[in-house]
Amino acid sequence: MDAPIKRRRGKVEGAPDKISIARIKSEMNDVSYLSDDLVITTINSLNYYTVMQKPITVDGFVAIILMSGEATISLNMTDYTIRPNNVVFFTPESIVDLKEYSDEAMAYILAFSKSFVNEIQVDLATSLPVYMRIGKDPILPVTSKDVSEIRQVFQLIKTLLRSDKERYRHEIIRSLFTTAFYIITELNQRERPSTRTKGRGEAIFEEFSNLLQQYNKRERNVGFYAKQLGITPKYLSSIVKEVSGKTAARWIDESVILEAKNLLKYSGMSIQEIAYHLNFSTQSFFGKYFKQHTGTSPSRFKRKG
């Protein structure tokens, strides 16, 4: 069989183009959406240029399943080749550049805002490993059966987005999205044979991830995690940054905020109780920390919940 012909995207100079969920909704064909928070669409070699003429960052999360063909993308300056039965994840602020693609390339895309993620009730112990894995390795290889199952959930979401069931539409979509999340989480935890020896940096990052899940309710200092690993804080920070693209401090902050959001929305605990539960010395200190990282106060976030 001849190799697929790849077409290289023309080089366009300039800073990455920031793409909102609303822009994807307005510029793509065959789009199903829930306000500006969730969009499902397809992209192929004929319509990719509407949003990917140059490197982009998406103001939200994106999951892509390549159904046919092949493509090469650069994600945060690292090149990846995507083939059918690959699920690809982009997190907010990731720099994505489509470098080349085959004529028959076609992908299924689910894009959703950070505010939509805040509405999803998932177990932190389950979601944190997935989020951290995506940060260091955005491509998840799966089987054709896995793709079929994920597509069926996506298709059901798409069908209900276009249905006349308006009263509980948001709740239904959230439940289906949670279903898709847990399917992908199951696939993420599946044992996959490694084709190469794990490097020291990856091993340290994995140990750091495990420690973070264990201690993030009480420890927010890089020094604590470095001591547990028997290395210096500076070395831990440089290794985590090299492997995942984010500093150790940022991973710590994001895990604490993720835990705080879950508690604010679902625990029934008061803000003061949550502050003490997360080992903040005062409710005021917790409030300042939360607002610094989310742009809103714990009380406002809790009310919106």
N, C-alpha and C positions, 0 to 999 in steps of 0.2 A: 504493500500500500504506500502510495506517495505521501510524503510528509505534508501537513497542511501549509498552505501559503500564508505567510504572515505579512501583515501590512504595518509598517512603522508609522506611528503618529508623528506628524510634523512638529518640529521643535518650536515651542512658543516661549519667549522670554518673559520674565516678570515674576512677581510674588505669587504664591498659590492663590487660587480663586476660592473664596469662602462660600460654600454652598449650603443653603438652609433646606430644611425639609419642605418648606413652602415652595421653594424654587424647583425642587425635584418634582413636586406635585404639579406645578404649572407648566413645566417644559417637556416632560416625558409623555409618551403615548401610552394608552391602555393603563391608566393609573387608577388604583383604588385607594381611598384614604380615609382617615379619621381626623378631621380638622387639619392642623399643621403638625400633628404629633406622631402620626404613623402613616406610612405610604408603602404600598406594594406595587411593583411594576416590573417590566422586563427591559433589558438593554441588549442591543446587538450591534453588529458592525455598521449598520445603517443609521442608527440613532444615538450612538455613544457621544457624538460630538456636541450634542446640545448642552452637556454639562461637563465634558472632559476634554475640552480643547487644550487645556493646560493643566499643570498640577493643581489639585484641589485639596481643601480640607472641608469635611462635612460637619455641620453644627448638630451633631447627634451621633447615634450608633448605626452601623450598617452591617447587614449580613447578606452575603452573596453566594448563590449556588450556581456554578457554571454547569449548564445543561449540555452544551455541545461546543466543539472547537477548542481553542487554546488561546491563552493571553499571557502576556508578561506585564507585571505591574511593579512599580517601585513604591514601597511603603516605608516612609521615614528613612529614605536613602538606601534601603535594602531591596534588591530585586527578587521577585518570586514568580515562578511559572505556575499558572493555574490551569488545571485540566478538569474534565468532567468528574463528578463525585468529590470535588473539593468544596468545602464550605469556608468562606473567607470572611473575617471580621475586621471592621475598622472601628476604632474608638474615636470620640471627639478629639479634634485637633491633630489627628494623624494626617500626614502629608501623603497623598495618593497621586501617583502619576501613571497613567496607562501608556506603556511604552510601545507595545506591538500586540497584534491580535490576528487571528485567522478569520477568513471571510465568513465561516460558519459559526463563529463565536456567538453564543446567546446565553444570557444569565438571568436568573430570577433574583430580584432585589427586594429586601425588606429594610426600610430606613425608619428610625424612630428617635424621637427627641429625648433629651435627658429628663424632662418633666414627666414623660410617659413612663420611663423606667421607674421613677419615684412612686408611681401608682401600683407597681407590680409587687405582690407579696411573695417573696421567695426567702428561703432559709439562708442566712448569711454564711453559715459553714459550707453551704453548697455553692453559693454564688461567688464567693471570694476566690477560690481556686480557679474557677472558670475565667474570671476577670483578669487574674494575674497571668494565667496561661496565654490569654489573648494578647496581653502586653508584650510577651516575649516571642510568641509564635502564632501569627494570625491565621494560618491555614490549617484546617482540620480535615484530614482525609477520611472519607466514609465510604460505605458500600452503596451500590445502586438501590438496594432495599431501604437503606437509611434515607437516601435522598427522596425516594418515593414517599416514605412516611412523613418527612418534613414538608414536602410539597403538598401533601394532602391537608396538613394543618394550615399551611399558608393559603391554600385554595379555599378552605372553609372560611378563614378570616376574610379573604377577598370577597367571597360570596355574601357574607353577612354585612360587610361594609357597604354593599350595594343593595341590600334588602330593605324592606319597608318596616323592619322591626326596630323602631327608634327608641322606645321607652328604656330598654335595658341594653341597648347596643354597646355602650361603653363597657359595661360590666361583662358582657359576653366576650367582647374582643380581648379584654384584659385576661379573662380566664383561658382563652385559647392561646394567647401569647405566653402565659405562664406554662401551658402545656408544651409549647414549642421550646421554651427555655429548658425545661427539665429533660426533654428528649435530647437536646444538644449537650446538656450537662452529662447525661448518661454516656453519650458518645465520647465526650471529652475524657471521661474516667476509664474508658475501655483500654485495656492493655494493648499497646501497639509495639510490634517488634522494632527495635532501634537499629538503624543501619550504620550507626557510628557510635564511638565511645563518647559518653557524656563528658564534656570539659569541666575543669575545676570551677569555672565561673558559673556554669549552669547548675552544678551540684550545690554551690553556695546559695544561688538564688532559690533553688528548691527548698533547701533547709531554712532559709529566711522566710519563705512563704509559709512553711509549716509552723515556724515559731510565731509568725504574725497572726495566724489563725488561733493560736493557743493563747497569746498574751495581749492581743490588741485592745482588750477591754481595760487593761491597767497600765500598759507601757507604751509611751509615745516617743521615746528617746532612742535615736539610732545607736547610741553607745550601749544600751542594754542588749540589743540584738547582736551587736558586734561581739560583746563579751560572751554571750551564749555560744557563739560560733568560734571563739578563740582567735579573732582577728581584730584589727583596728577599725574604728568607725570610718576613717577615711578610705580604707581599703574596701570595706563593705559597700560604701556609697559608690565608689568607682566601679566595682564589679556589677552591682545591681543596675547601674546606669548603662553599662556596656551591654549587658545581657537583655535588658527589658526596655531600654530607652527612657526610663524614669528613675529618679533617685530613690534611695531607700526611704528618705524622709517623706517623699510624696506618696509612696506606697503605704506608709504608716498612716499618713493623714487621710488618704482615701479609704482605707479600711475602717478607721475610726468613724469617719463621716457616714460610711455605708451602714455601720452598726447603729449609729445614732439615729439615722433616718428610719431604720426598721423599728427601733424602739419607740420613736415618736409617733409613728403611724399605727403600730399594731400592738404594743405592749400594754397600753392602759396605764403606764407609769407616769407620774408627774415629771415635769422638766427637772425639778430638783432631784428626784429619785434617779433619773437617767444620768444626770451630772455625776452623782456619787457612784452610780453603777459603773460608769466609765472612768472612774478615778480622777475626776476633776476636783480641785480643792474647793471650788465654790460654783454655784449656779451661774454667777456672773461671768466667771472665767470660761465656763462651758459655752455660754451664749456668745461671747466674743469669738471664741474659736470656731464655732459653728457658722456664724455669720461671715467670718473671714473666708471660709472655704466654700460657702454656698451662696453668699450674697443675700441671705434672708435669716431672720431670727428663728430660734427653735419654736417659739410660741406661734409665729406666723405659719411656719411649716406644719406644725401640729394642727392648726385650725384648718388649713387647706386639705389636710389628710383625708 
